[in-house]
């Protein structure tokens, strides 16, 4: 169901692409498969993995993809770039994932975001993203501040990124809290204030042919004590890995 919703967003994005590509530039389309694996931070939820199709359209002004959602770049002046985006977010967990989450309902949602990128020097960029939840599930806000470094390695790009995400109280509670109506004899009510989550990520792309490439991403989020102390959270880091194969045309 969640994948179907994301596909609907991608379809709308494609319609936008078709409608604007004649007036602007021709972009590049990439399709392929991606393996996604992650250790769940939630109590007694096992390691999760899945294989899903990957899709990306990119031009000078438009980007459409499962990870990026739909992004439109409206400023591209030298070292400064700004874009607006609608981003799909899969549900953090299902109530059936473990007994610790029984009776707790969380859904897929969508964020709107404003992204700003500034090139400090060649290969070194600062990014700032600010946004809010669009679908009235919890109406929480966030911002994301990071630095990324592009490093050529044996002729192939390696991107290192470090940053921190701030979540408002409403967003933090949706992801990590326990509402009063969800409290039981074994699960206490737990309310969070805003939280700050540092993270690091590594991205690698390896070209097999001019059209075909392998890609990999490892992302580690470091959970603050306010999150770790939640009765539904187990562990203090969240690690996810994405491996994939893309064909561009």
C-alpha positions as CSV (number, residue, x, y, z in Angstrom):
1,X,0.0,0.0,0.0
2,X,2.8,2.5,0.9
3,X,4.7,1.7,-2.3
4,X,1.4,2.3,-4.3
5,X,1.1,5.7,-2.7
6,X,4.7,6.6,-3.5
7,X,4.1,5.4,-7.1
8,X,1.1,7.7,-7.3
9,X,3.4,10.7,-6.3
10,X,6.0,9.6,-8.9
11,X,3.3,9.4,-11.5
12,X,2.2,12.9,-10.8
13,X,5.8,13.9,-11.0
14,X,6.1,12.3,-14.4
15,X,3.1,14.2,-15.6
16,X,4.8,17.4,-14.4
17,X,7.9,16.4,-16.2
18,X,6.1,15.7,-19.5
19,X,4.3,19.0,-19.2
20,X,7.5,21.0,-18.7
21,X,10.1,19.2,-20.6
22,X,9.0,20.6,-24.0
23,X,9.4,24.1,-22.6
24,X,12.7,23.4,-20.8
25,X,15.5,20.9,-21.2
26,X,15.4,17.1,-21.7
27,X,16.3,15.2,-18.5
28,X,17.8,11.8,-17.8
29,X,15.8,8.9,-16.6
30,X,17.3,6.0,-14.5
31,X,15.5,2.8,-13.6
32,X,16.7,-0.2,-11.7
33,X,16.5,-2.3,-8.5
34,X,17.5,-1.4,-4.9
35,X,18.0,-3.6,-1.8
36,X,17.2,-1.8,1.4
37,X,18.2,-3.2,4.8
38,X,17.9,-1.6,8.2
39,X,18.2,-2.5,11.9
40,X,15.0,-1.3,13.6
41,X,15.3,1.0,16.5
42,X,12.0,-0.2,17.9
43,X,11.7,-2.8,20.7
44,X,11.7,-6.4,19.5
45,X,11.4,-5.6,15.8
46,X,13.8,-7.7,13.8
47,X,16.1,-6.6,11.0
48,X,14.1,-5.6,8.0
49,X,15.1,-5.9,4.3
50,X,13.3,-5.5,1.0
51,X,14.0,-5.2,-2.7
52,X,12.1,-2.6,-4.6
53,X,12.2,-0.8,-8.0
54,X,14.3,2.4,-8.2
55,X,13.4,5.3,-10.4
56,X,14.9,8.7,-10.9
57,X,14.3,11.6,-13.4
58,X,16.7,14.5,-13.3
59,X,17.0,17.7,-15.3
60,X,18.5,21.1,-14.6
61,X,15.3,22.1,-12.7
62,X,13.3,18.9,-11.9
63,X,14.1,15.8,-9.9
64,X,11.6,12.9,-9.4
65,X,12.5,9.8,-7.4
66,X,11.5,7.6,-4.5
67,X,14.0,9.2,-2.1
68,X,13.8,12.8,-3.3
69,X,10.1,12.8,-4.1
70,X,9.4,15.7,-6.4
71,X,11.8,18.6,-6.3
72,X,11.8,21.8,-8.4
73,X,15.0,23.9,-8.4
74,X,14.0,27.6,-8.7
75,X,17.4,29.2,-8.0
76,X,20.6,28.0,-9.5
77,X,23.1,30.9,-9.4
78,X,26.7,30.0,-9.1
79,X,27.4,28.6,-5.6
80,X,23.8,28.9,-4.4
81,X,20.9,26.5,-5.3
82,X,17.4,26.5,-3.8
83,X,14.6,24.0,-4.5
84,X,11.1,23.1,-3.2
85,X,10.1,19.5,-2.7
86,X,7.3,17.1,-1.7
87,X,8.9,14.0,-0.1
88,X,7.2,10.7,0.7
89,X,8.0,9.2,4.1
90,X,7.2,5.5,4.8
91,X,5.5,4.6,8.1
92,X,8.1,4.2,10.9
93,X,6.5,0.9,12.1
94,X,3.4,-1.2,12.0
95,X,1.5,-2.2,15.1
96,X,2.0,-5.9,14.1
97,X,5.8,-5.6,14.0
98,X,6.1,-6.6,17.7
99,X,4.0,-7.0,20.9
100,X,5.7,-3.8,22.2
101,X,3.9,-1.8,19.4
102,X,0.5,-3.5,19.6
103,X,-2.3,-1.0,19.3
104,X,-0.1,1.8,18.0
105,X,-0.9,3.1,14.6
106,X,1.4,5.1,12.4
107,X,0.9,5.8,8.7
108,X,2.9,6.9,5.7
109,X,3.0,10.7,5.3
110,X,4.4,13.4,3.1
111,X,6.6,16.4,3.8
112,X,7.0,19.7,2.0
113,X,10.5,21.1,2.2
114,X,12.6,24.0,1.1
115,X,16.2,23.1,0.3
116,X,19.2,25.4,0.1
117,X,22.7,24.3,-1.0
118,X,25.9,26.5,-0.8
119,X,29.2,25.4,-2.4
120,X,31.9,26.4,0.1
121,X,34.7,25.2,-2.1
122,X,35.1,22.7,-5.0
123,X,33.6,19.4,-3.7
124,X,32.5,20.8,-0.3
125,X,28.9,21.8,0.1
126,X,26.7,23.0,3.0
127,X,23.0,22.1,2.8
128,X,20.0,23.3,4.8
129,X,16.6,21.8,4.6
130,X,13.5,23.0,6.4
131,X,10.0,21.5,6.1
132,X,6.7,20.5,7.6
133,X,4.3,17.5,7.4
134,X,1.6,18.0,4.7
135,X,-0.9,15.2,5.4
136,X,-2.2,16.3,8.8
137,X,-1.0,13.1,10.5
138,X,0.8,15.1,13.2
139,X,1.7,18.5,11.7
140,X,5.3,18.4,12.8
141,X,8.3,20.4,11.6
142,X,11.9,19.6,10.9
143,X,15.2,21.1,9.7
144,X,18.3,19.4,8.5
145,X,21.8,21.0,8.4
146,X,24.7,19.1,6.9
147,X,28.1,19.3,5.2
148,X,29.0,17.0,2.3
149,X,32.3,16.3,0.7
150,X,32.8,14.9,-2.8
151,X,35.9,12.7,-3.1
152,X,37.0,11.2,-6.5
153,X,38.2,7.7,-5.7
154,X,39.8,5.7,-8.6
155,X,37.8,7.8,-11.0
156,X,34.5,7.1,-9.2
157,X,32.6,9.5,-6.9
158,X,32.5,9.0,-3.1
159,X,30.3,11.4,-1.1
160,X,30.8,11.8,2.7
161,X,28.1,13.6,4.6
162,X,27.6,14.6,8.2
163,X,24.8,16.6,9.8
164,X,22.0,16.9,12.3
165,X,18.2,16.8,12.0
166,X,16.0,18.7,14.4
167,X,12.4,17.4,15.0
168,X,9.7,19.4,16.6
169,X,7.8,17.8,19.5
170,X,4.9,16.7,17.3
171,X,7.2,14.9,14.9
172,X,9.3,13.4,17.6
173,X,6.2,12.0,19.4
174,X,4.8,10.6,16.2
175,X,8.0,8.7,15.6
176,X,9.2,7.8,19.1
177,X,6.5,8.7,21.6
178,X,3.6,6.9,23.3
179,X,0.3,8.8,23.5
180,X,-2.0,8.6,26.5
181,X,-4.5,6.5,24.5
182,X,-1.7,4.1,23.6
183,X,-0.4,3.5,27.2
184,X,-1.0,0.1,28.8
185,X,0.1,-1.7,31.9
186,X,3.3,-2.7,30.1
187,X,3.8,0.5,28.1
188,X,3.9,3.8,29.8
189,X,2.9,7.1,28.2
190,X,5.9,8.9,26.9
191,X,6.0,12.4,25.5
192,X,9.0,14.1,24.0
193,X,10.0,17.7,23.4
194,X,12.0,18.6,20.3
195,X,15.0,16.4,19.6
196,X,18.3,16.7,17.7
197,X,19.6,13.6,15.8
198,X,23.2,13.7,14.5
199,X,23.9,11.5,11.5
200,X,26.6,10.5,9.0
201,X,26.3,8.9,5.6
202,X,28.5,7.5,2.9
203,X,27.4,7.3,-0.8
204,X,29.4,5.5,-3.5
205,X,28.6,5.2,-7.2
206,X,30.5,2.8,-9.5
207,X,30.0,3.0,-13.3
208,X,29.9,-0.3,-15.1
209,X,29.1,1.1,-18.5
210,X,28.2,4.6,-19.7
211,X,24.5,3.7,-19.0
212,X,24.8,1.2,-16.1
213,X,26.0,1.9,-12.6
214,X,26.0,0.4,-9.1
215,X,25.3,2.6,-6.1
216,X,25.5,2.1,-2.3
217,X,24.5,4.2,0.7
218,X,25.2,3.6,4.4
219,X,23.4,6.0,6.8
220,X,23.8,6.1,10.6
221,X,21.6,8.1,12.9
222,X,22.6,8.7,16.5
223,X,19.7,8.8,18.8
224,X,19.7,11.2,21.8
225,X,18.8,9.9,25.3
226,X,15.3,11.4,25.0
227,X,14.6,9.0,22.2
228,X,16.5,6.0,23.7
229,X,14.5,6.3,26.9
230,X,11.2,5.8,25.1
231,X,9.5,2.5,26.1
232,X,9.1,1.5,22.4
233,X,12.8,2.2,21.4
234,X,15.6,-0.2,21.7
235,X,19.2,0.8,20.9
236,X,20.9,4.1,20.4
237,X,21.8,4.1,16.7
238,X,19.8,3.5,13.5
239,X,21.7,2.0,10.6
240,X,20.4,1.6,7.1
241,X,22.0,0.3,3.9
242,X,20.9,0.7,0.3
243,X,22.5,-1.2,-2.6
244,X,21.3,-0.9,-6.1
245,X,21.8,-1.2,-9.9
246,X,20.7,1.6,-12.2
247,X,20.3,1.9,-16.0
248,X,20.2,5.4,-17.5
249,X,18.8,6.5,-20.8
